[in-house]
Amino acid sequence: MSTHSQTHTEADPKRWKALVLLCTAFFLTIMDTTIMQVALPAIKEGLGYTQVSLQWVMNAYIIFFGGLLLLGGKLSDLFGQRRIFVWGFSILTMASLLAGLAWNDSVLNIARALQGAGSALITPAAMSIVMTLFSANTKEMNKALAFWGLSGAAGGLAGVFLGGIITEWLGWRWTFLIYVPIGILVLVLTPGLIKQGLRRNGRIDYAGAISVTVAIVLFVYGIVTAEHTGWRSPSTLWTLTIGALLFILFIFIQVKRKEPLLPLSIFKIPNLAAGNIALIMLNGMWIPFNYFIMLYLQQVLKLSPLSAGAALIPAPILIAITMIFIAGKLVEKFGLKAVLFVAFLALGCSMLLLSFYTPVDGNYLANVLPALLLASFGRGLAYVPAQSAAISGAKPEESGLVSGVYNTTSQIGSAISLAIMVVIAAATTASSTAGESVGALNEGFQQAFFWSGMVAFAGAVLAIISIRSQKQGE
């Protein structure tokens, strides 16, 4: 116990330098989800992906990131946060090299899955180190967490901007290779800035980690291939059934284990389940929106990667401004429930704008920018109260687990939602009277935007029903 109390009384003199390194790590994991979005059409051409299979470039990362986050959190608790942080960066760096050198679509999918696994070790370890470094002072903790959130938003912005520049000037492979020198630099600096973490006794629930990750992979794979093989085909039914059985097995393991990966009792924390559902809905519409808006800009409006990347720059800027200056004040004044409701309404309306007003001969200023700004405002507004709901009632020793739970649920929600939206878009394109034209492709994108809007409206309804109305500080 003495080592734990020490963290509360003695602040680490290198904590702010360490925070810069940790925020850089978070910045990179977020950037990894956006930098290659701009490169998607170039990757499709370069490695021969189909319009449907292209989503694996994103989903392979998201599934293994989301599926292994809880395990990453547990490993960092048991083996020390710094060790797992270093392991995560080593995997991410090597996987980025493999992705940059990928010679076919299967190799890139495997590399993306490994990048996701590396990020799943980095994120909970880094977040846990931040919580430990600043546990002595609440004011400093709030400031550190604000920087943490800002570095994520900046990662999204840098990914979109750099993705456009790199794809156009250097080629899509460099959207992955850029991580190799940065990763090596982080690995060199880590031992001097971050103390060796405490090791704890405990067991690792490998069975739980494997069953939940494989269940998610099978769910997404079943949804993706259903478009080609048919929903009633034996391969689709078996894939989805085995996925469902493995998920039930995961729940059963969690109930029976003394040290489960996910103690189900954690969901008794007020608003935790509701906050996690809100995050699922939030990412369940946001990731498909990002995916399809980039394809619309490049495949329909024929923008270059650089122009398409530049076109999305207002989004992360407005998200950051809303998160930092507006969301917190509104939550204090009106409470979590009201702010979440309005945020989801804004997101839903922005998707309807994209669904009905994105013609083949459209232009960015009239058809994309208004919806983009409305969506970004809604995203910035929703994230703070959704995250607050998901973590507010947790005790300090539960912080790592709780952050793992909300990161996991939001990633899994986005992977399954993206798979469904891609299937809807592909089915709409296939049945279009416009045939193989850009018009048919655009009809598919519009349907994906429409159903992403429905996910957001469902989030608004769930916010009203399930969030307990509390104002910050109550």
N, C-alpha and C positions, 0 to 999 in steps of 0.2 A: 504493500500500500504506500510505502514511503516514496517510491519513485513516482506514483501517480500524483500525490499531493505536491511534490516538488514542481511539477509542471504548472501548478496553480500559483505558486509563489515566485518562482524565478523565471523571468522571461528570457528566452534565447536571444543573445545580442545580435546574432546573424539572421533574426527572423524576417526582417524586411527584404534582405538580399535573397533569402530562401524563398520568400513569397514571389519575388520576380521570376525565379526559376520555375516555381510551381504553376504560376499563372501562364508562363510560356508553354509549359506542358499541356495545360488545359486548352490554351489557345490553339496548339497544334492538333489536339484530338478533335476539336470542333472544326478547325480548318480542313481536316481530313474528310469531313462529310460534305463540305461545300466546294473544295478546290476542283474536284473532278466532275462536279455537276456541269460546269461549263464545257468540259472536255467530252461529255457523253457522246454527242454526234460524231466527233473525231475518233473516239474509241470504237464506236459502232462500225465505222468504215474501216478502221485499221485492223481490227481483229475479227471482223465478220459476224458480229452479234446480229440477232434479229431484233425487230422492234419490241418484241415481248421479252426476250432473254436479256436485253440490255439492262433491265432493272437489277440483275444480279450484281452488277458493279457496285450498286448502292446497298442492296439487301444482304449480300454476303458479309459486308462490313457490319451493318446494323444488327443482323441476327447474332453474330458471335460477340459483338460488343454488348448487346443487351443480355444475351444468354449467359455470359460468363461474368457479368458485373458482380453478382452476389458472391460468387466464388472468389473473385479478385479482392473484394472487401474482407472476406473471411481469411484469405491467405495473408493479407497485409496485417490483420489483427494477430495472427499466429506467428508469422515469420519476421515481422518487423516491416514497417511501411517503406523504409528506404530500400530494403532489399527487393521488395515486390515492384516498387517504382522503377528500379534499375532493370529488373527482368522485363518489365513491360516495355521500356524504351528500347531494350536490346531486340525484342521481338518485332516491335514496330519498325525499327530501322532496317532490319534484315528483310522483313516482309515488303517494305517500300522499295528496296533494291530489286526484289523478285518481281514486284508489280511493274516497275519501270522497264524491266527486261522481258516481260511476258511475251511469249511467242504465239500463244493462242488464247481464246476466251477462257478455257478451263484453268489455265495457269493464273490468269488475272483474277478469276473468281477465288481460287485458293489463296492467292496473295492478299486479296481484300479481306478474306475470312481471318487470316493471320494478323493483318493490321487491326481488325476488330478485337481479336483476342488480346493483342498488346495493349490497346487502348482500355480494355476492360480491367487490366491490371493497373494501368497508370492512374485512371480517374479516381477510383475510390481511395487508393493509397495517397495520392496528392491531396485530395479533399480532407482526408483524415489527418495528414501532416499539418495542413493549414489550421484545422480545429485544435490540434495539440499545441502548435506554436503560439496561438493567440488566446488560449484558454484562460490566461491570467487576467485579461482585461476585456470587458464586454465592449467598450468603445472601439478598441483596436480590432476586436473580432468582427464587429460590424463593418469597419473600414476594410478589413482584409477580405471579407466576403463580398463587399461591393466591387473591389478590384477583381476578385475571382469571377464574378458575374460579367463584369465589363470585358475581361479577357476572352470570355466565351463569345460575347457579341462581336468583339474585334476579330476573333478567329473566323466568324461567319463572314464578316466584311472582307477580310484579307483573302479568304478562300475564293470568293466571287471575283474580286478584282484581279488577284494574282493568277487565278485559273484562266481568265480571259487572255491576259498578257502572255503567260507561259505557253498556252495551247497555240496561240497565233504565231508567236515568235520562235519558240523552241520545239513545239510539238507536245502532244498529250502525255508522252512518257515522262516528261519532266515534272508533271503535276504530282508524280509519285517520287521521282528521284530527288526532288528538292528536300525530302525528309531525311535523306541519308547523312549529309553533312551536319544538319541541325541536330539530328538524333545523337550523333557522335559528340557534338559540343555539349549537349545536355548531360550525357554520360560522363564526360570528363569533369564537368563542374559540380556534379551532384555530391561526391564524397566530401568536398570542402565546405559545402553550404548546409547540408542536411545531416543531422545526427543519426547514428544507427538507432533504429526504432527498438522499442521493447518487444521481446518475444514472450508469448503467452502459451500456456499449456492448453491443449484442446484437440478435438478431432475434426477432420475435414469431411464434409458430406459429399464425397465424389459421386455417389449414386444419384443424389439429388441434382447435382450440377449437370451430370451427363444426361439424365432423363429429361430435365426441363429444356436443355439446349437442343437435344435431338427432336423433342416434341415440337419446338418452334420451327426448326429446319423443315420437318415433315409437313407441318401446317402450311408454311409458305410455299414449299415445293408442290404440294397437292393443289393449292389454289392456282399457282402459276401454270402448271401443266394441264389443269382442267380445261383451259381455253382451247388447247390443242386436242386433247384426248376425249373431252366431254366429261361433264359432271357425274354422269352415271357409269362411266367406264370403271372396270374392276381396279385398274391401277390408281385412279383418283380416289375411289372409295376406300381402298386398302390403306393408301398413304395417309388420308385424313383420319381414318379409324385408329391406325397405329399411333399417330400423333396424339389423338385424344386419349387413348389408353395410357400412353407414356406420361401425359400431363396428370391424369388421375393417379398414376403410380407415384409421381413426384409429390402430389398432395399427401398421399398415404405415407410416404417416407418421412415427410415433414412432421406428420402427426406422431409417428412412432419413434423417431430419433431423439436421443437425449440432447444432442447438439445439432439441430437441423440447420440447413443452409438458410432457411427462411422460417423463423419461429412465427407460427400463425397468430400467436397471441398479440403480436405487434399491431395487428389490425384493430385492436381494441382502443388504440390511441385515437382521441377525438379528431375527426376530419381526415385521418390518414388515408382511409380507403377512398373517401370522396375526392381528396386531393390527387390521389393516384389515378382515379378514373378521369378527372379533369385533365391530367397530363397526357393520358392515353388519347383522349379526344383532341387535345391541342396538337400533339405530334402526329396523330392520325390524319389530320387534315393538312398540317404544315409541310410534312415531308413530300406527300404527293403533289402539293402545290408547287414546291421548289422544283421537283422533278419535271413536271409537265410544263411549267412556265418557261423553263430553259429549252425544252424541246420545241415549244411553240415559237419562241423567239428565233431559233436557228433553223428549224425544219419548215416552218410555215412563213414567218416574216423574212427568212433568209438573212438574218443578221450574222456577222462574223463572230467567232468566239469572243474577241476583244470587245466588240460592241454589245454583245449579249451580256457579258460580265459587267460592263459599265452600266448597262440598263438596270441591273439589279442592285447597284450600290446604294440607292436611297433606302432600301429595305433595312439592312442592318444598322444604318445610321439612325433611322427613325425608331427602330426597336430599342436601341441603346438609350436614346433620349427619353423615350416613354418609360423604360424600366427605371432609369436613374432619377428622373425629375418628376414624373407624373404618377406612376402606379402606386408607389408607397403612400403618397399623400392622399390619393383617392381611397385606398384601403383604410387608412386611419379615419377618414371622414365618413365613408359609406359602408365599410365592412367588406369582407371577402366575397360574400355571396353576390352582392349588387355589382361589384367591379367585374367579377368573373362572368356574370350574365351579360353585361354590356360588351365585354371583350369578345365573347363567343358570337354575339349578334353581329358585331363588326366583321368578324372573320367569315361568318356565313354569308353576309351580304356581299363581301368582296369576291367570294367564290362565285356567287350568282352573276355578278357583273362580268366575270371572266367567262362564265358559261354561255351568256347570251350576247355579249358584245365583243367577241374576238373573231372577226371574219378573216378569211384567207387574205383579203387585200387590206387588212387593218394596218394601223400604225401605232407605234409605241406610246406617243403622248396621249392619244385619244382612247386607245383600247386597253392599254396595259398599266400605265402609270397611276390613274386614279384607284384602280383595284389594288395595285401593289402598295400604295400608301395606306389605304384603309386596312388591308391585311396586316401590314407592319405595325400599325397603331394597335390593332387588336391583339397581335402576338405579344407586343411589349407590355400591354395592359394585363394580359392573361397570365403571363409566366410568373410574375411575382406572387399574386394571390394563390395560384395553383401550387407553387413550390412551398409557400408559407403553410398552406393547409396540409401538405404532405409531410412536413417536418416539425411544425410548431409544437406539438404536444410531446415530442420525444425527449427522453433524458439524455444527458451528455454522452453516457456510455453506449447509447443506442444510435448515436448520430451516424456512425459509419454504416450500420445496417440500414437505417432509414434512407440515407442518401443512395445506397445501393438499390433499395426497393424502388424508389421513385425514378431513378435512372433506368432500371431494368424495365419497369412497366411502360415508360414512355418510349423506349427503344423498340420493345416487342410490339406495342400498339402501332408504331409507325411502320415496322416491317410488314405486318399482316395487312395494314391498311393500304400500303403502297402496292402490295401484290394484288389486292382486290381491285384497286383503281386501274392498274395496268391491264388486268383481265377485262374490266368494263370497257376501257378505251379500245383494246384490241377487238373485242366482240362488236363494238359499235362501228369501227373502221371496216371490219370484214363484212358487215351486213349493209354497209352504206351503198346507196345507188350511184355514188360518185366513183365506185370502183377503187383502183389503186392510186388515185390522185392525191394531191396535197389536201384537197377538200375533204376526202374520206378520213385522212389522218387527223385533220382539224376537228371533225365531228367527234372522233374518239377523245381528243383532248378536252373538248367542251363537256362531254359526259363525265369525264374524270373530275373536272372542276365542279360540276353540279353536285356530284355525290360527295366530294370533299366538303362542299357547303353544307350538305345534310349532316355530315359528321359534326361540323361546328354547331349547327342548330341543336343537335342532340346534346352536345356539351352544355349549351345554354339551359336546356330543360333540366339536365342532371344537376347543374349548379344550383338551380332553384330548389330542386327536390332534396338533394343530399348534403349540401354544405351547411353546416351550422353557422348561423349568422353571428359572427364575432368580429369585433374591431381589433386591430393590432394593439397589443399591450393590455388587453383584458385578461 
